[in-house]
Amino acid sequence: LKTGGEVSSSSPKSSCGVHKSYRCLVCISPKSDHRGEEGGVTVVTSSMASEMDRLSQYTNKIMKHFLEPSIRAPKRFVEAVPEDADNPESWPECLLRITSIGEVCTVVGNAPSVDLAKALWGDYGKPDGCIAVAECEIELLTGRTHQIRGQLAAEGFPLVGDVQYDGAVPNTSSIWKERCKGRVESFLDSERLALQCCSLEFLDPHHDVSEGDRPNKVKRSEKWNSFRLDHAFWTRHIDQYHAECAKLASSETTSSLDVERTLLKPANFEQQSDGSTTYDLPPRVLLSEGSHKYIVVRAVLSEESKENERWFVRSASPEECGGPFHANVAEEVIRQLQSLGYTAKVMGGGRIDLVMSEEISHAHVFGFSYGFGKGDHEKVAHLIEQSTDIIATFDTSEGLY
């Protein structure tokens, strides 16, 4: 039995008698990088959009890893064989290609997302950092143990429900432990691993073409039998998610990846302008009363020097900024800064609940942005208190939107 990728491109299709492809559901989990700097800690966070872009690159190139020779599980997949490996030749090469990627579905942030997460993981099984899932179709170019699970997990995209590769939180209930019969819970195979063989293609058996008393002569068939599964166990949950999302009012709509990208492009959010710098900078903090989406922007005159680094915070209602997305909130301040010669970039977002009163005004910073990632809520709260008379608090808990 060979995978389709083991047939060279110059070989006819019939040189390999069986072809298979696989369908899986992967976790999308933006990453955070904590870097110490004078005056505090800057958190650089990838977004759902950037993680999807990173995943999509493997539709155009082969994903390559090496598998540590070991009988243990989970398996260890690495980009390069370690220099201190005793026998480098024993680390087999692992190759796969993603042939298609479905629409991203969020699993935090609104009622349809929460329902989808519960359907996939149960009440508590979702990994903390996972904010979305996406369906992928995979072509294996080599056949190794745990290859799809291990390679995707090594790239930061574990399969939904895969306890061994961080795609699910282990079940520690007493009922589950009894079922484990003494085994370590975190190394059990997942009960609902989002992986299946979705297509199978094979040739008809060889047939006898001998005549009379001549020796048996077998001819290879050229007839292919093709079978495909159009649905997985998670398909109905994804369909339900899309149906429920369609019912949401536009003011409550979760940021769509496609919409955010459309808004980001004309804004040229990272493009530097050559305009004059003689005008006053816009206010550092502008907030709208109520519960609204916010963005935090970093602006510099030169990336080589941080002396001119400036930070700006904005929150606004959809009516004020022209739309329901974080990108709408960012557009005006980005263009203002670019016109003054600054290179401006949105560093993250979330929500700010602002209550104004004559005695005490309070802003609470929390949540995240699907398009830009989670903002540094602590830094934003500090900027608010530094620039206004508002008392600011923050919550960095996962799952808030």
Residue pairs with C-beta under 8 A, 6 or more apart in sequence:
1 18
2 16
2 17
2 18
2 143
3 19
3 20
3 139
3 140
3 141
3 142
3 143
4 16
4 19
4 20
4 21
4 139
4 140
5 95
5 96
5 97
5 139
5 140
5 141
5 142
6 16
6 141
6 142
6 143
7 13
7 15
7 16
13 224
14 203
14 220
14 222
17 202
17 203
18 200
18 201
18 202
18 203
19 199
19 200
19 201
19 202
20 140
20 197
20 199
20 200
20 201
21 99
21 137
21 138
21 139
21 197
21 198
21 199
22 137
22 138
22 140
22 148
22 195
22 196
22 197
22 198
23 135
23 136
23 137
23 138
23 195
23 196
23 197
23 198
23 229
23 232
24 135
24 136
24 138
24 148
24 152
24 159
24 160
24 194
24 195
24 196
25 120
25 133
25 134
25 135
25 136
25 159
25 160
25 194
25 195
25 232
25 234
26 55
26 133
26 134
26 135
26 136
26 152
26 157
26 158
26 159
26 160
26 167
26 194
27 127
27 130
27 132
27 133
27 157
27 158
27 159
27 160
27 167
28 48
28 51
28 52
28 55
28 104
28 130
28 131
28 132
28 133
28 134
28 157
29 51
29 127
29 129
29 130
29 131
29 156
30 45
30 46
30 47
30 48
30 50
30 51
30 129
30 131
30 373
30 374
31 45
31 46
31 51
31 129
31 156
32 43
32 44
32 45
32 46
32 374
33 43
33 44
33 45
34 41
34 42
34 43
35 41
35 42
35 43
35 44
40 378
40 379
40 382
41 376
41 378
41 379
42 376
42 379
43 348
43 374
43 376
43 379
44 347
45 347
45 348
45 373
45 374
45 375
46 373
47 348
47 369
47 370
47 371
47 372
47 373
48 104
48 106
48 131
48 132
48 257
48 370
48 371
48 373
49 257
49 260
49 261
49 370
49 371
49 372
50 373
51 156
52 101
52 104
52 134
52 257
54 155
54 156
55 98
55 101
55 134
55 136
55 155
55 157
56 98
56 101
58 96
58 97
58 98
58 155
59 97
59 98
59 99
59 100
59 101
61 97
62 95
62 96
62 97
62 141
63 95
63 96
63 97
63 98
63 151
63 152
63 155
64 79
64 93
64 94
64 95
65 77
65 78
65 79
65 93
65 94
65 150
65 151
65 154
66 77
66 78
66 79
66 80
66 81
66 91
66 92
66 93
66 94
67 75
67 76
67 77
67 91
67 92
67 94
67 144
67 145
67 147
67 150
68 75
68 76
68 77
68 78
68 91
69 87
69 90
69 91
69 92
70 76
73 146
73 164
73 187
74 146
74 149
74 150
74 153
74 164
74 165
74 187
75 145
75 146
75 150
76 150
77 94
77 150
77 151
77 153
77 154
78 154
79 154
81 88
81 91
85 91
92 142
92 144
93 142
94 142
94 144
94 147
94 150
94 151
95 140
95 141
95 142
96 138
96 139
96 140
96 141
96 142
96 147
96 148
96 151
97 138
97 139
97 141
98 136
98 137
98 138
98 139
99 137
99 138
99 139
100 136
100 137
101 134
101 135
101 136
101 137
102 134
102 135
102 136
103 134
104 132
104 133
104 134
104 257
105 113
105 116
105 132
105 133
105 134
105 238
105 241
105 242
106 113
106 116
106 131
106 132
106 254
106 370
107 113
107 114
107 116
107 117
107 120
107 126
107 130
107 131
107 132
107 133
108 114
108 117
108 131
108 398
108 399
108 401
109 131
109 254
109 370
109 401
110 245
110 248
110 252
110 254
110 401
111 244
112 240
112 241
112 244
112 245
112 248
113 241
113 254
115 240
115 241
115 244
116 133
116 237
116 238
116 240
116 241
117 126
119 234
119 237
119 240
120 126
120 133
120 160
120 161
120 192
120 194
120 234
120 237
121 160
121 161
121 168
121 169
122 171
124 169
125 161
125 168
125 169
125 171
126 168
126 169
127 158
127 166
127 167
127 168
127 169
128 169
128 398
128 399
129 398
131 368
131 370
132 370
133 160
135 232
135 234
135 238
136 152
137 198
138 148
140 147
140 148
144 150
146 165
148 159
148 195
149 158
149 159
149 162
149 164
149 165
149 193
149 195
150 165
152 158
152 159
152 165
153 159
153 162
153 165
153 166
153 167
158 165
158 166
158 167
159 165
159 167
159 193
159 194
159 195
160 167
160 168
160 193
160 194
160 234
161 167
161 168
161 190
161 191
161 192
161 193
161 194
162 168
162 190
162 193
162 194
162 195
163 169
163 170
163 185
163 186
163 187
163 188
163 189
163 190
164 186
164 187
164 188
164 189
164 190
167 190
167 194
168 190
170 185
170 186
170 188
171 185
172 185
176 185
177 185
180 188
192 233
194 232
194 233
194 234
196 229
196 232
196 233
197 229
198 228
198 229
198 232
199 226
199 227
199 228
199 229
200 226
200 227
200 228
201 224
201 225
201 226
201 227
202 224
202 225
203 220
203 221
203 222
203 223
203 224
203 225
204 221
204 223
204 224
204 225
205 221
206 218
206 219
206 220
206 221
207 218
207 219
207 221
208 216
208 217
208 218
208 219
209 217
209 218
209 219
210 216
210 217
211 217
245 253
245 254
248 254
250 318
250 324
251 318
251 324
252 324
253 324
254 370
254 401
255 325
255 326
255 327
255 369
255 370
255 371
256 325
256 370
257 370
257 371
259 325
259 327
260 325
260 326
260 327
260 370
260 371
260 372
261 371
263 323
263 325
263 327
263 328
263 331
264 327
264 371
267 327
267 330
267 331
267 334
267 335
268 334
268 338
269 330
269 334
269 344
269 345
269 346
270 343
270 344
270 345
271 338
271 343
272 338
272 341
272 342
272 343
273 338
273 339
273 340
273 341
273 342
274 341
275 338
275 339
275 340
275 341
276 340
276 341
277 301
277 340
277 341
277 342
279 339
279 340
281 310
281 337
281 340
282 312
282 333
282 336
282 337
283 312
283 387
284 310
284 311
284 312
284 313
284 383
284 386
284 387
285 312
285 313
285 314
285 383
285 384
285 387
285 388
286 313
286 314
286 315
286 316
286 333
287 294
287 313
287 314
287 315
287 352
287 354
287 363
287 384
287 388
287 390
288 315
288 316
288 317
288 320
288 354
289 354
289 355
289 356
290 317
290 353
290 354
291 351
291 352
291 353
291 354
292 315
292 316
292 317
292 329
292 351
292 352
292 354
293 315
293 316
293 324
293 325
293 326
293 329
293 349
293 350
293 351
293 369
294 313
294 314
294 315
294 326
294 329
294 349
294 350
294 351
294 352
294 365
294 375
294 380
295 313
295 314
295 326
295 329
295 330
295 346
295 348
295 349
295 369
295 372
295 375
296 311
296 312
296 313
296 346
296 347
296 348
296 349
296 375
296 376
296 379
296 380
296 383
297 311
297 312
297 313
297 314
297 330
297 333
297 334
297 337
297 344
297 345
297 346
297 347
298 309
298 310
298 311
298 344
298 345
298 347
299 309
299 310
299 311
299 312
299 337
299 342
299 343
299 344
299 345
300 306
300 308
300 309
300 310
300 342
300 343
301 308
301 341
301 342
301 343
302 308
303 343
310 337
310 342
311 379
311 383
312 333
312 337
313 380
313 383
313 384
314 329
314 330
314 332
314 333
315 329
315 351
315 352
315 354
316 328
316 329
318 324
318 328
321 328
321 329
321 331
321 332
322 328
322 331
325 371
326 346
326 349
326 369
326 370
326 371
326 372
327 346
327 371
327 372
329 349
330 346
330 349
330 372
333 344
334 344
334 346
337 344
338 344
346 372
347 372
347 375
347 376
348 368
348 369
348 372
348 373
348 374
348 375
348 376
349 367
349 368
349 369
349 371
349 372
349 373
349 374
349 375
350 365
350 366
350 367
350 368
350 369
350 374
350 375
350 377
350 380
350 400
351 365
351 366
351 367
351 400
351 401
352 363
352 364
352 365
352 380
353 363
353 364
353 366
354 361
354 362
354 363
354 364
354 390
355 361
355 362
355 363
360 391
361 388
361 389
361 390
361 391
362 390
362 391
362 392
362 393
363 381
363 384
363 390
363 391
363 392
363 393
364 392
364 393
364 394
364 395
365 375
365 377
365 380
365 381
365 384
365 392
365 393
365 394
365 395
366 377
366 394
366 395
366 396
366 397
366 400
367 374
367 400
367 401
368 374
368 375
368 400
368 401
369 375
374 396
377 394
377 395
377 396
378 394
378 396
380 392
380 394
381 392
381 393
381 394
382 392
384 390
384 392
385 391
385 392
